[in-house]
Amino acid sequence: MTTTMKRLTAAVLATTLVVALSGCSNWSKRDRNTAIGAGAGAIGGSVLTNGSGLGTVGGAAVGGIIGHQISK
């Protein structure tokens, strides 16, 4: 991959991240905890199952439920 392509990819990813996170600015604490739990669970599920799609989705579901329950 060329340097120009790496820079373009980084710029696109950064822009996407900024746009995605700006939509989360008015979320409640429970909503944020649910999203964070789902993200962490997806990463954990993917790592534990060596990238299995089912493991990633299962981890996201369990993490989202835990994140939702923590903020009660």
SETIFI-452365 format. One line per field, with one value per residue: residue in one letter; x, y, z of N, C-alpha, C, O, CB in turn. Coordinates in nm, 4 decimals. Glycine has a CB too. Example, Ala and Ser with C-alpha at 12.3 -4.5 7.8 and 13.67 -1.06 7.14 Angstrom:
BEGIN
type <- (A, S)
npx <- (1.3190, 1.2850)
npy <- (-0.5690, -0.2250)
npz <- (0.7800, 0.7080)
capx <- (1.2300, 1.3670)
capy <- (-0.4500, -0.1060)
capz <- (0.7800, 0.7140)
cpx <- (1.3200, 1.2900)
cpy <- (-0.3300, 0.0030)
cpz <- (0.7800, 0.7870)
opx <- (1.4236, 1.3409)
opy <- (-0.3319, 0.1138)
opz <- (0.8465, 0.8039)
cbpx <- (1.1308, 1.4084)
cbpy <- (-0.4473, -0.0598)
cbpz <- (0.9046, 0.5725)
END
This chain:
BEGIN
type <- (M, T, T, T, M, K, R, L, T, A, A, V, L, A, T, T, L, V, V, A, L, S, G, C, S, N, W, S, K, R, D, R, N, T, A, I, G, A, G, A, G, A, I, G, G, S, V, L, T, N, G, S, G, L, G, T, V, G, G, A, A, V, G, G, I, I, G, H, Q, I, S, K)
npx <- (0.0846, 0.0586, 0.2012, 0.0356, -0.2127, -0.2420, -0.2605, -0.4960, -0.6792, -0.6625, -0.7610, -1.0242, -1.1241, -1.0978, -1.2739, -1.5150, -1.5375, -1.5646, -1.8079, -1.9801, -1.9618, -2.0579, -2.3287, -2.3948, -2.4037, -2.6197, -2.7090, -2.8384, -2.6984, -2.7366, -2.7781, -2.5265, -2.3646, -2.4689, -2.3969, -2.1163, -2.0693, -2.1620, -1.9772, -1.7340, -1.7951, -1.8250, -1.5642, -1.4319, -1.5703, -1.4978, -1.2198, -1.1995, -1.3143, -1.1613, -1.2229, -1.4742, -1.7920, -2.0329, -1.9464, -1.8628, -2.1020, -2.2515, -2.0948, -2.1261, -2.3991, -2.4211, -2.2465, -2.3776, -2.6144, -2.5103, -2.3870, -2.6162, -2.7522, -2.5785, -2.6051, -2.8366)
npy <- (-0.1165, 0.2173, 0.5262, 0.7465, 0.6244, 0.5130, 0.7456, 0.8557, 0.6576, 0.6735, 0.9332, 0.9076, 0.7185, 0.8646, 1.0775, 0.9383, 0.8346, 1.0708, 1.1729, 0.9612, 0.9564, 1.2071, 1.1861, 1.0655, 1.2398, 1.3290, 1.1151, 0.9165, 0.8205, 0.5477, 0.4589, 0.5120, 0.3419, 0.0951, 0.0871, 0.0995, -0.1353, -0.3229, -0.2849, -0.3509, -0.6131, -0.7279, -0.7122, -0.8719, -1.1166, -1.1731, -1.2022, -1.4197, -1.6250, -1.6504, -1.4730, -1.5502, -1.4981, -1.5499, -1.5643, -1.3003, -1.1545, -1.2705, -1.1958, -0.9180, -0.8945, -0.9959, -0.8213, -0.5773, -0.6151, -0.6405, -0.3867, -0.2269, -0.3042, -0.2282, 0.0444, 0.0868)
npz <- (0.0000, -0.0849, 0.0394, -0.0007, -0.0299, 0.2258, 0.3801, 0.2765, 0.3476, 0.6287, 0.6666, 0.5722, 0.7558, 0.9963, 0.9480, 0.9225, 1.1822, 1.3353, 1.2358, 1.3038, 1.5854, 1.6512, 1.6313, 1.8651, 2.0737, 2.2279, 2.3779, 2.6455, 2.9667, 3.0044, 2.7407, 2.6285, 2.7863, 2.7084, 2.4361, 2.4581, 2.6036, 2.4163, 2.2081, 2.3361, 2.4061, 2.1522, 2.0534, 2.2437, 2.2051, 1.9423, 1.9652, 2.1422, 1.9930, 1.7713, 1.5561, 1.4657, 1.3224, 1.4537, 1.7191, 1.7538, 1.7225, 1.9293, 2.1504, 2.1343, 2.1860, 2.4496, 2.5822, 2.5362, 2.6821, 2.9413, 2.9698, 2.9578, 3.1879, 3.3903, 3.4257, 3.5698)
capx <- (0.0000, 0.1413, 0.1851, -0.0830, -0.3306, -0.2515, -0.3091, -0.6353, -0.7555, -0.6668, -0.8498, -1.1620, -1.1608, -1.1133, -1.3971, -1.6260, -1.5445, -1.6175, -1.9502, -2.0525, -1.9668, -2.1360, -2.4676, -2.4116, -2.3815, -2.7336, -2.7505, -2.8400, -2.5885, -2.7706, -2.7528, -2.3799, -2.3129, -2.5103, -2.3122, -1.9794, -2.0713, -2.1746, -1.8488, -1.6352, -1.8345, -1.7947, -1.4190, -1.4013, -1.6224, -1.4165, -1.0887, -1.2128, -1.3559, -1.0725, -1.2851, -1.6016, -1.9011, -2.1287, -1.8854, -1.8628, -2.2399, -2.2870, -2.0248, -2.1888, -2.5287, -2.3986, -2.1879, -2.4818, -2.7036, -2.4386, -2.3748, -2.7480, -2.7878, -2.4874, -2.6458, -2.9632)
capy <- (0.0000, 0.3370, 0.6247, 0.8265, 0.5426, 0.5027, 0.8748, 0.8680, 0.5649, 0.7309, 1.0498, 0.8589, 0.6578, 0.9707, 1.1490, 0.8495, 0.8288, 1.1985, 1.1795, 0.8611, 0.9946, 1.3291, 1.1446, 1.0085, 1.3437, 1.3504, 0.9874, 0.9069, 0.7400, 0.4072, 0.4326, 0.5078, 0.2194, -0.0164, 0.0882, 0.0648, -0.2772, -0.4000, -0.2774, -0.4304, -0.7527, -0.7730, -0.7330, -0.9899, -1.2356, -1.1985, -1.2511, -1.5521, -1.7254, -1.6364, -1.4001, -1.6091, -1.4014, -1.5833, -1.5243, -1.1543, -1.1101, -1.3140, -1.1093, -0.7865, -0.9039, -1.0104, -0.6957, -0.4750, -0.6415, -0.6058, -0.2414, -0.1715, -0.3339, -0.1592, 0.1828, 0.0948)
capz <- (0.0000, -0.0949, 0.1458, -0.0322, 0.0002, 0.3714, 0.4298, 0.2361, 0.4313, 0.7634, 0.6633, 0.5598, 0.8840, 1.0955, 0.9162, 0.9568, 1.3280, 1.3843, 1.2005, 1.3822, 1.7262, 1.6701, 1.6478, 1.9991, 2.1735, 2.3174, 2.4344, 2.7913, 3.0215, 2.9792, 2.5983, 2.6086, 2.8483, 2.6244, 2.3160, 2.4978, 2.6366, 2.2921, 2.1381, 2.4093, 2.3940, 2.0160, 2.0455, 2.3245, 2.1387, 1.8236, 2.0085, 2.2028, 1.8951, 1.6549, 1.4474, 1.4237, 1.3176, 1.5590, 1.8456, 1.7596, 1.7465, 2.0641, 2.2451, 2.1300, 2.2538, 2.5941, 2.6295, 2.5366, 2.7950, 3.0654, 2.9732, 2.9852, 3.3258, 3.4832, 3.4495, 3.6433)
cpx <- (0.0899, 0.1114, 0.0609, -0.2099, -0.3497, -0.3073, -0.4566, -0.7243, -0.7695, -0.7618, -0.9956, -1.2090, -1.1836, -1.2432, -1.5194, -1.6451, -1.6061, -1.7674, -2.0312, -2.0663, -2.0467, -2.2841, -2.4968, -2.4081, -2.4983, -2.7879, -2.7520, -2.7220, -2.6122, -2.7428, -2.6031, -2.3209, -2.3494, -2.4221, -2.1685, -1.9708, -2.0799, -2.0434, -1.7421, -1.6665, -1.8041, -1.6462, -1.3797, -1.4484, -1.5418, -1.2808, -1.0985, -1.2486, -1.2754, -1.1419, -1.4149, -1.7111, -2.0025, -2.0744, -1.8848, -2.0020, -2.2854, -2.2220, -2.0858, -2.3220, -2.5112, -2.3411, -2.2897, -2.5778, -2.6365, -2.4247, -2.5060, -2.7855, -2.7012, -2.5398, -2.7798, -2.9443)
cpy <- (0.1238, 0.4320, 0.7097, 0.7510, 0.5281, 0.6319, 0.8936, 0.7785, 0.6201, 0.8499, 1.0072, 0.7974, 0.7635, 1.0479, 1.0663, 0.8424, 0.9561, 1.2088, 1.0818, 0.9028, 1.1217, 1.2970, 1.0916, 1.1141, 1.3622, 1.2198, 0.9953, 0.8201, 0.5916, 0.3706, 0.4208, 0.3792, 0.0959, -0.0262, 0.0483, -0.0841, -0.3644, -0.3989, -0.3621, -0.5792, -0.8098, -0.8000, -0.8581, -1.1186, -1.2732, -1.2573, -1.3944, -1.6616, -1.7170, -1.5757, -1.4578, -1.5027, -1.4238, -1.5422, -1.3735, -1.1016, -1.1496, -1.2280, -0.9706, -0.7876, -0.9112, -0.8811, -0.5831, -0.4912, -0.6028, -0.4549, -0.1744, -0.1892, -0.2590, -0.0210, 0.1955, 0.1564)
cpz <- (0.0000, 0.0206, 0.1237, 0.0020, 0.1507, 0.4305, 0.3962, 0.3221, 0.5731, 0.7686, 0.6547, 0.6913, 0.9919, 1.0729, 0.9531, 1.1078, 1.3849, 1.3562, 1.2854, 1.5281, 1.7501, 1.6860, 1.7869, 2.1089, 2.2694, 2.3744, 2.5867, 2.8367, 2.9942, 2.8340, 2.5702, 2.6666, 2.7664, 2.5008, 2.3483, 2.5315, 2.5128, 2.2142, 2.2048, 2.3989, 2.2560, 1.9998, 2.1233, 2.2592, 2.0164, 1.8610, 2.0619, 2.1036, 1.7661, 1.5336, 1.3953, 1.4266, 1.4278, 1.6960, 1.8634, 1.7915, 1.8867, 2.1706, 2.2501, 2.2044, 2.4057, 2.6521, 2.6352, 2.6531, 2.9266, 3.0781, 3.0077, 3.1323, 3.4281, 3.5181, 3.5207, 3.7777)
opx <- (0.1857, 0.0102, -0.0109, -0.3040, -0.4631, -0.3914, -0.5334, -0.8323, -0.8778, -0.8356, -1.0812, -1.3220, -1.2781, -1.3140, -1.6161, -1.7585, -1.6912, -1.8446, -2.1391, -2.1727, -2.0985, -2.3573, -2.6133, -2.4095, -2.4778, -2.9038, -2.6765, -2.6555, -2.5180, -2.6897, -2.5590, -2.2370, -2.2699, -2.3775, -2.1066, -1.8754, -2.0136, -2.0029, -1.6690, -1.5761, -1.7627, -1.6070, -1.3028, -1.3760, -1.5197, -1.2328, -1.0152, -1.2172, -1.3167, -1.1222, -1.4613, -1.7213, -2.0523, -2.1489, -1.9039, -2.0182, -2.3505, -2.2856, -2.0965, -2.3542, -2.5790, -2.3827, -2.2884, -2.6179, -2.6982, -2.4480, -2.5071, -2.8436, -2.7461, -2.5201, -2.8322, -3.0406)
opy <- (0.1320, 0.4194, 0.7414, 0.8083, 0.5306, 0.6283, 0.9424, 0.8198, 0.6137, 0.8655, 1.0642, 0.8216, 0.7530, 1.0799, 1.1186, 0.8442, 0.9492, 1.2490, 1.1161, 0.8856, 1.1415, 1.3739, 1.0746, 1.0793, 1.4072, 1.2152, 1.0710, 0.7555, 0.5182, 0.2630, 0.3316, 0.3151, 0.0025, -0.1350, -0.0278, -0.1512, -0.4677, -0.5018, -0.4358, -0.6616, -0.9250, -0.8996, -0.9406, -1.2181, -1.3913, -1.3506, -1.4792, -1.7784, -1.7705, -1.6215, -1.4169, -1.4262, -1.3288, -1.4909, -1.3236, -1.0146, -1.0708, -1.1914, -0.9113, -0.6934, -0.8406, -0.8369, -0.5024, -0.3930, -0.5400, -0.3999, -0.0746, -0.0995, -0.2303, 0.0257, 0.3065, 0.1709)
opz <- (0.0768, 0.0895, 0.2185, 0.0569, 0.1985, 0.5203, 0.4791, 0.3642, 0.6312, 0.8659, 0.7222, 0.7337, 1.0701, 1.1683, 1.0086, 1.1557, 1.4736, 1.4433, 1.3335, 1.5875, 1.8600, 1.7484, 1.8229, 2.2270, 2.3822, 2.4155, 2.6477, 2.7558, 2.9642, 2.8065, 2.4978, 2.6034, 2.7560, 2.4645, 2.2741, 2.4921, 2.5043, 2.1600, 2.1386, 2.3848, 2.2433, 1.9391, 2.0741, 2.2575, 1.9895, 1.7966, 2.0299, 2.1264, 1.6632, 1.4211, 1.2889, 1.5225, 1.4882, 1.7794, 1.9743, 1.8771, 1.9553, 2.2694, 2.3574, 2.2768, 2.4803, 2.7592, 2.7282, 2.7155, 3.0127, 3.1857, 3.0798, 3.1934, 3.5390, 3.6303, 3.5311, 3.8530)
cbpx <- (-0.0967, 0.1183, 0.3085, -0.0838, -0.3181, -0.1136, -0.2263, -0.6515, -0.6878, -0.5261, -0.8146, -1.1730, -1.0521, -0.9933, -1.4010, -1.6019, -1.4051, -1.5428, -1.9704, -1.9819, -1.8275, -2.1151, -2.5020, -2.3041, -2.3531, -2.8442, -2.6573, -2.9758, -2.5734, -2.9184, -2.8140, -2.3122, -2.3668, -2.6571, -2.3142, -1.9340, -2.1870, -2.2884, -1.8020, -1.6305, -1.9816, -1.8405, -1.3426, -1.4639, -1.7660, -1.3974, -1.0298, -1.3162, -1.5033, -1.0159, -1.1916, -1.6398, -1.9697, -2.1605, -1.7441, -1.8130, -2.3355, -2.2479, -1.8780, -2.2095, -2.6064, -2.3033, -2.0727, -2.5585, -2.7449, -2.2988, -2.3249, -2.8529, -2.7770, -2.3466, -2.6522, -3.0251)
cbpy <- (-0.0007, 0.4076, 0.7138, 0.8659, 0.4040, 0.4711, 0.9903, 0.8327, 0.4262, 0.7736, 1.1407, 0.7554, 0.5601, 1.0663, 1.1851, 0.7090, 0.8068, 1.3168, 1.1490, 0.7263, 1.0125, 1.4248, 1.0399, 0.9056, 1.4730, 1.4237, 0.8742, 0.8477, 0.7645, 0.3800, 0.5440, 0.6315, 0.2051, -0.0015, 0.2268, 0.1505, -0.3075, -0.3436, -0.1339, -0.3878, -0.7672, -0.6690, -0.6094, -0.9769, -1.2146, -1.0696, -1.1581, -1.5478, -1.7098, -1.7711, -1.3908, -1.7291, -1.4073, -1.7343, -1.5771, -1.0953, -1.1698, -1.4583, -1.0995, -0.7417, -1.0270, -1.1293, -0.6553, -0.4787, -0.7901, -0.6724, -0.1901, -0.2375, -0.4822, -0.1478, 0.2562, -0.0410)
cbpz <- (0.1220, -0.2296, 0.1549, -0.1799, -0.0650, 0.4325, 0.3705, 0.0876, 0.4344, 0.8083, 0.5451, 0.4456, 0.9290, 1.0907, 0.7679, 0.9000, 1.3872, 1.3188, 1.0504, 1.3734, 1.7790, 1.5523, 1.5461, 2.0251, 2.1053, 2.2440, 2.3873, 2.8421, 3.1734, 3.0133, 2.5114, 2.6743, 2.9909, 2.5838, 2.2509, 2.6193, 2.7284, 2.2047, 2.1302, 2.5566, 2.4238, 1.9131, 2.0999, 2.4612, 2.0997, 1.7438, 2.1166, 2.3100, 1.8642, 1.6174, 1.3377, 1.5149, 1.1838, 1.5570, 1.8545, 1.6271, 1.6407, 2.0844, 2.2088, 1.9849, 2.2037, 2.6230, 2.5405, 2.4067, 2.7977, 3.0688, 2.8406, 2.8956, 3.3494, 3.4226, 3.3197, 3.6586)
END
